[in-house]
Amino acid sequence: MSRTPQGQRASLDKQPHEVAAMFDGVAARYDLTNTVLSFGQDRSWRRATRAALGLRPGERVLDVGAGTGVSTEELAHSGAYAVGADLSLGMLHAGKRTRPQVPLLAGDALRLPFADASFDAVTISFALRNVNDTDAALRELARVTRPGGRLVVCEFSTPVNPAFRTVYLSYLMRSLPAVARAVSSNPDAYVYLAESIRAWPDQPALAARIGAAGWGRVAWRNLTGGVVALHRAIRD
């Protein structure tokens, strides 16, 4: 863990206690900061994730890495029963203050506290890259999903236009930390978040890893020019 007078950030080896502590430190203003840094696109990304899951009333959906539950709340608009799980107790406490009606519980993406085949659908938004074993997390998501159930991974990805990609990477490494200093309760954390986005696999590479973890019919859709990608798959 790196520590500064302003806060703390995780290292790219993504030790769970470091990641949890870092998110504890940004919990108070996390939702506001995300909206500012994404220029308001975070709302449309959540709606797109809900649509991609194809949820129906009465189904059960698990939202892993739910943070404050803002994504879980969006999923519940479908009429499905949505449960959120997150490693950071600080994020969960913040969510329970602002969204007391949303079911939120502590849970590690590598050891989810649910029985096999408990859910009709699972999703993880902007959190898979923070897990220190991506492939094990994808297998764990498959374990708690019924055969034929759906997965949607919403995650930062690689812009498809080379010129835009250059501008975007410059924003990540230079402008994003500067903007975070103005709005975040722990701006140092956003240096790690920018580094983790830059180091993350592109769309085809992530699709291959999803397919190798027990998921079939893997496809993806780019949002905002590939800044974000939705990977969708079916439990084999």
C-alpha positions in Angstrom: 0.0 0.0 0.0 1.2 3.5 -0.9 0.4 6.1 1.7 0.5 9.9 1.4 -0.8 12.8 3.5 -3.9 12.8 1.2 -4.8 9.1 1.5 -3.9 5.7 0.2 -3.9 3.7 -3.0 -3.6 0.0 -3.8 -0.8 -1.4 -5.8 -1.3 -3.2 -9.1 -0.9 -6.6 -7.4 -4.4 -6.0 -6.0 -4.1 -7.5 -2.6 -7.7 -7.7 -1.2 -7.0 -5.8 2.0 -5.3 -3.0 0.1 -8.2 -2.7 -2.4 -10.8 -2.7 0.4 -8.9 -0.1 2.4 -8.5 2.1 -0.7 -12.2 2.0 -1.5 -13.1 2.6 2.2 -11.2 5.9 1.8 -13.2 7.0 -1.3 -16.6 5.8 -0.2 -17.9 9.2 1.1 -17.9 10.8 -2.3 -17.4 7.9 -4.6 -20.7 8.2 -6.6 -20.3 12.0 -7.1 -16.6 11.5 -8.2 -17.5 8.9 -10.7 -20.2 11.1 -12.3 -17.8 14.0 -12.5 -14.9 12.0 -13.9 -17.1 10.2 -16.5 -18.9 13.4 -17.6 -22.2 11.9 -16.5 -21.8 8.8 -18.7 -21.8 6.5 -15.6 -25.6 6.7 -15.6 -26.0 5.5 -19.2 -23.5 2.7 -18.6 -25.6 1.4 -15.7 -28.7 1.5 -17.8 -26.9 -0.4 -20.6 -25.8 -3.0 -18.2 -29.3 -3.6 -17.0 -30.6 -3.9 -20.6 -27.8 -6.3 -21.5 -28.7 -8.6 -18.7 -32.3 -9.0 -20.0 -33.7 -9.2 -16.5 -37.3 -10.3 -15.9 -39.5 -9.7 -12.9 -39.0 -12.4 -10.3 -35.5 -13.3 -11.4 -32.6 -13.1 -9.0 -29.5 -11.1 -10.0 -26.2 -10.7 -8.1 -24.3 -7.4 -8.5 -20.6 -8.1 -7.5 -18.4 -5.2 -6.6 -21.6 -3.2 -6.0 -19.9 -0.5 -3.9 -22.6 1.8 -2.6 -25.4 -0.1 -4.4 -26.0 2.5 -7.1 -25.7 -0.2 -9.7 -27.8 -2.7 -7.7 -30.5 -0.1 -7.4 -30.5 0.3 -11.2 -30.9 -3.5 -11.7 -33.9 -3.5 -9.4 -35.7 -1.2 -11.8 -36.2 -4.3 -14.0 -38.4 -5.9 -11.4 -35.8 -8.6 -10.6 -34.6 -9.2 -7.0 -31.2 -7.6 -7.0 -28.5 -8.2 -4.3 -25.2 -6.3 -4.1 -22.0 -7.6 -2.7 -18.7 -5.8 -2.1 -15.4 -6.3 -0.3 -15.3 -2.7 1.1 -17.2 -2.2 4.3 -16.9 1.5 4.0 -18.6 1.4 0.6 -21.4 -0.8 2.0 -21.9 1.5 5.0 -22.2 4.5 2.7 -24.7 2.6 0.5 -26.8 1.6 3.4 -27.1 5.2 4.5 -28.2 6.5 1.1 -30.0 3.4 -0.2 -31.4 1.5 2.8 -33.9 -0.4 0.6 -31.1 -2.0 -1.4 -29.9 -5.4 -0.2 -26.1 -5.1 0.3 -23.7 -7.5 2.0 -20.0 -8.1 2.4 -18.5 -10.5 -0.1 -15.3 -11.3 -1.8 -15.5 -12.0 -5.6 -13.2 -15.0 -5.1 -15.4 -16.5 -2.3 -19.0 -15.5 -2.7 -21.2 -16.3 0.2 -23.9 -18.1 -1.9 -24.7 -21.6 -2.9 -24.1 -23.0 -6.3 -26.6 -21.9 -9.0 -28.3 -19.3 -6.7 -28.8 -16.7 -9.4 -30.4 -16.3 -12.8 -27.9 -13.6 -13.7 -24.7 -12.0 -12.3 -22.9 -8.8 -13.2 -19.8 -7.0 -12.1 -19.2 -3.3 -13.0 -15.8 -1.6 -12.9 -14.6 -4.1 -10.3 -13.3 -7.1 -12.1 -10.0 -5.4 -12.8 -9.5 -4.8 -9.0 -9.6 -8.5 -8.2 -6.2 -10.1 -7.9 -7.2 -13.3 -9.8 -9.5 -12.4 -12.7 -9.9 -16.0 -13.9 -10.8 -17.3 -10.5 -13.4 -14.5 -10.1 -15.0 -15.4 -13.4 -15.2 -19.1 -12.3 -16.7 -18.0 -9.0 -19.4 -16.0 -10.8 -20.1 -19.1 -12.9 -20.5 -21.2 -9.8 -23.3 -19.1 -8.3 -25.1 -18.8 -11.6 -27.6 -21.4 -12.8 -26.9 -23.2 -16.1 -28.2 -21.0 -18.9 -27.9 -17.9 -16.7 -26.4 -14.7 -17.9 -23.2 -12.7 -17.1 -22.5 -9.1 -18.0 -19.1 -7.6 -17.2 -19.1 -3.8 -17.5 -15.6 -2.6 -17.4 -13.3 0.1 -18.8 -11.6 -1.1 -22.0 -9.7 0.1 -25.1 -11.0 2.8 -27.3 -11.2 1.6 -30.9 -10.2 4.8 -32.6 -6.4 5.3 -32.4 -6.5 9.1 -32.2 -9.2 9.0 -29.5 -7.3 6.3 -27.6 -4.3 8.6 -27.4 -6.4 11.5 -26.0 -8.1 9.1 -23.6 -4.9 7.7 -22.2 -3.6 11.2 -21.7 -6.7 12.1 -19.8 -6.4 9.0 -17.6 -2.8 9.6 -16.6 -2.8 13.4 -16.4 -6.2 15.0 -16.1 -8.1 12.3 -14.1 -5.9 12.6 -11.0 -6.1 16.4 -11.2 -9.9 16.3 -11.4 -10.1 13.8 -8.6 -8.2 16.2 -6.3 -11.1 18.6 -6.7 -13.9 16.2 -5.9 -12.7 13.0 -4.3 -12.2 12.3 -0.6 -9.0 10.3 -1.5 -7.6 11.5 -4.8 -4.5 9.3 -4.5 -6.8 6.3 -5.1 -7.5 7.6 -8.6 -3.9 7.3 -9.6 -4.1 3.5 -9.0 -7.5 3.4 -10.8 -6.0 5.1 -13.9 -3.1 2.7 -13.9 -5.4 -0.3 -13.5 -7.5 0.8 -16.5 -4.4 1.3 -18.7 -3.1 -2.2 -17.7 -6.4 -4.0 -18.3 -6.9 -6.5 -21.3 -8.6 -5.2 -24.4 -12.0 -6.5 -25.6 -10.9 -9.7 -27.4 -8.5 -10.7 -24.6 -11.1 -10.4 -21.9 -13.6 -12.3 -24.0 -11.2 -15.2 -24.3 -10.7 -15.3 -20.5 -14.5 -15.3 -19.9 -14.9 -18.2 -22.3 -12.1 -20.1 -20.6 -13.9 -19.7 -17.2 -17.0 -21.7 -17.9 -19.0 -19.2 -19.9 -20.3 -19.7 -23.5 -21.6 -17.4 -26.3 -19.3 -14.6 -25.2 -19.8 -11.3 -27.1 -19.1 -7.7 -26.3 -20.5 -4.3 -27.2 -18.5 -1.1 -27.0 -19.9 2.0 -25.2 -18.5 5.5 -25.6 -16.2 4.4 -28.4 -14.7 1.6 -26.4 -13.9 3.6 -23.2 -16.2 1.0 -21.6 -17.2 -2.5 -23.0 -20.1 -4.7 -22.0 -19.1 -8.4 -22.2 -22.1 -10.7 -22.2 -22.0 -14.5 -21.8 -24.2 -17.5 -20.9 -23.4 -20.1 -18.2 -22.6 -23.4 -19.8 
